Amino acid sequence: MELFWHRRDLRAADNVGLAAATGAGDDGADGDAPDRGPAAPAFVFDPNVLDHASDVRVRRLLDGLAALREAYRERGSDLLVARGDPRTAIPRLADALDAERVVWNRDYSGLARERDAGVRRALDAVDIEREAHHDAVLHDPDAIRTNAGDPYSVYSYYWKKWTDRAKDDPAPTPTAEGLVSADRLATAADALDAPGADDETVTDGGVGALPTPGDLGFAEPDAEVGPAGTAAARERLDDFLDEAVFGYEAERDYPAKEATSRLSAFLKYGEIGVREAYAATKAAMAEAESDDRPDDAPEQVEEYQQQLAWREFYAQVLFHNPEVVTENYKTYEEGIEWRDDPEEIAAWKRGETGYPIVDAGMRQLREEAFMHNRVRMIVASFLTKDLLADWRHGYDHFREHLADHDTANDNGGWQWAASTGTDAQPYFRIFNPMTQGERYDPDAAYITQYVPELRSLDADLIHEWHELSPTQRANAAPDYPAPIVDHSERREEALAMYKRARGEDPEE
């Protein structure tokens, strides 16, 4: 018997470690073909990880676990759920099941790697075998390097090698025979919860029982976190690849259009395997080449595949530079003198900056625990280049409110916007929020969806909001604020700030 430890891989399909543990995979981690299974699936709520969680993400995690539990129940098994330090919980679960091996899929953040090292030592101490698999990305963070052997810091070069590398097929889905029965899991849970057992809580009242957010120290979020689970992920992917992907490059930047995949949360929690997602894009590309799609349809699909590559590019940046979570990737000679005005930052968080596209994005975040990618860039540029606020304020706010928060992706995006990251936009590239709104939301459909104070206005007036007089604004939309800063003035201040950080004369 084997214990499979779920973490950021809340699925049964295309799960490399689970396939190996249940005997569904072709071979083991070392290339052999051992006689494997059955496997007992488990998840542990780690207090060290929960210290970095949020109401939104805990709710989304619990929804994903509920969907995973149902997938196991359909196969006659269930999900063991524990709370506590995995260094204690995982050996105890393995002992209760008389498991000879613990299997998991690797995670690449510094926190995860430290946790896994502790669990390996704990298992070694009690002579239980352990095995880790590469699963979360198509190419592990050490696989693609420069010709000199260094990790990549420029995406375009990384992409060229990424796209040329062969991709693994989706891992096989385990059958009921490869999983420990629900009755056997219940017996193990009873033993762990028996009188005299230590404080490590298992199942909270029965095998498969999940805690509430309150049990974990969190509240139910106000935001709608969206659907969870593999079935919902596949439905979303199928809908996207059926039509929207073929206009992806042309329409993805328009937030009012349904032109993006919205797969980010599903990939973040591992509810769909990245090999399955990539294989689906290859199938869509092949179909596009054989039907009456426009000639550029395959290139449109490839443009979307680049989003998967960006995800892996940032994963390898974090893997090789775990300090970027709190520190600038790119150092400036004199350091950046952030303004960090608390009232301006608070207005940005509330979506009350007086810049309609910025406020629409921040309100979408609050309402839906999601923000369109183009708008993420706009609001990040506004915080760092208009408000002259440290990118860490924005990163922390996104981490608190995004259901799809991913440390590597979000950190990479924020440092890109702040011109402190790898392959970042140049410091002198500063988004004009009004121009961005007019270009990517010309009819103001996205803005008025989230900023009701402006719904009675024509789009032209919304895009001219910064140019209106106080009287005109009061007459047009009295409940919507005036711009809290002057973009032109702050642009000049930002340029001077970065020049000083570079050791240059800001007057030159």
Number of C-alpha atoms within 10 A of each C-alpha: 20 26 31 31 24 24 18 19 30 27 25 26 20 25 31 28 28 35 26 30 32 28 25 21 22 15 16 20 18 9 8 9 13 15 12 19 24 23 29 29 26 22 23 21 18 17 14 14 12 14 9 10 16 22 22 26 26 21 20 25 20 16 18 22 25 18 21 23 25 16 20 23 16 10 17 16 26 27 27 27 26 27 19 17 18 24 18 14 24 24 24 15 27 22 16 16 22 14 20 14 21 25 23 25 21 21 23 21 19 16 12 15 14 11 18 18 11 16 21 19 13 18 20 13 10 10 12 17 14 18 18 18 18 18 24 24 21 21 19 18 20 12 11 19 17 12 8 6 9 11 20 21 19 12 17 14 12 19 19 11 12 23 13 8 13 9 13 13 13 17 22 18 19 25 16 16 16 23 26 25 19 20 13 15 24 19 15 21 25 17 16 23 19 10 8 8 10 9 11 15 18 26 23 17 13 16 22 27 17 21 16 15 19 10 10 14 12 17 15 13 19 12 18 16 21 13 16 22 26 23 15 17 24 18 10 17 20 16 13 20 20 11 13 19 28 26 18 23 18 11 17 21 18 20 22 18 13 13 20 23 18 18 18 18 25 25 24 19 26 25 29 27 28 21 21 18 20 19 16 16 22 16 13 20 20 14 14 20 15 8 9 9 13 12 11 13 22 20 17 20 24 20 17 20 17 16 11 19 21 18 18 23 30 23 24 26 22 23 21 18 15 17 12 21 19 11 15 19 24 14 13 15 11 13 14 17 14 16 14 16 12 10 10 20 19 12 15 23 23 13 25 22 24 18 28 29 30 28 23 23 28 27 23 21 24 21 17 17 25 26 25 18 16 15 24 21 18 22 28 24 26 26 23 25 31 26 26 24 23 21 27 18 15 21 21 12 13 25 20 17 25 23 30 25 24 19 18 22 19 22 29 28 22 26 27 22 28 27 25 23 22 21 17 20 15 12 17 15 14 21 19 16 21 19 14 17 24 17 14 19 20 18 17 26 15 21 29 19 15 21 21 13 16 21 16 11 13 12 19 12 15 28 24 14 22 20 13 14 11 14 9 12 19 14 10 19 18 14 12 18 18 20 15 17 15 11 21 11 10 16 21 14 17 23 18 18 21 22 20 19 18 16 12 14 10 15 8 6
